Amino acid sequence: MRDTDEFDAFYAGSAQRVLGHLSVVLGNRADAEDAVAEAYARAWDRWRSVRDCDSPEAWVRTVAYRIAVSSWRKAVNRLRAHRRDTSGHEVDEVSADHVAIVAALRRIGVDQRRAIVLHHLVGLSVAEVAAETGTSINTIKTWLARGRKALAGYLSDPGDGEQQTTTGGGGHNYAV
């Protein structure tokens, strides 16, 4: 019980001062609060030896500063690693057709969208789509037909006057 009371008194008498010092050093109160909280937690874990230091407050201040510096280093290293990982990689340009198809797919129901993606983009047969989704073959055929019809309306060019049709997997015609 004596240790708890002693530590509580130490904390109450020094925490605001340590936080103030570290806030000024770091220039960021939130970072200082995190580091100071961690430093006091470590001081509590080692209180029997920390209380015997010449200045327990200096011990906490030093530990809090080291925690903050370590946090900075980790953040800088993460940024460097990210830059190394992404430098020199060019992102392929997305075509207007791709954007239009994705936008149209987003406008149809999730079941129809899943069936169309699995069948036409992934290349699964109707039976394989049925097995993967846990539905009947006839349900998949219905979702595909309705999905294609809905996509045709979203993908047709109203200024063109005509829809271009293409045969997709499964031998069905659909507008693109």
Secondary structure, 3 states (H helix, E strand, C coil): CHHHHHHHHHHHHHHHHHHHHHHHHHCCHHHHHHHHHHHHHHHHHCHHHHCCCCCHHHHHHHHHHHHHHHHHHHHHHHHHHHHHHHCCCCCCCCCHHHHHHHHHHHHCCHHHHHHHHHHHHCCCCHHHHHHHHCCCHHHHHHHHHHHHHHHHHHHCCCCCCCCCEEECCCCCEEEC
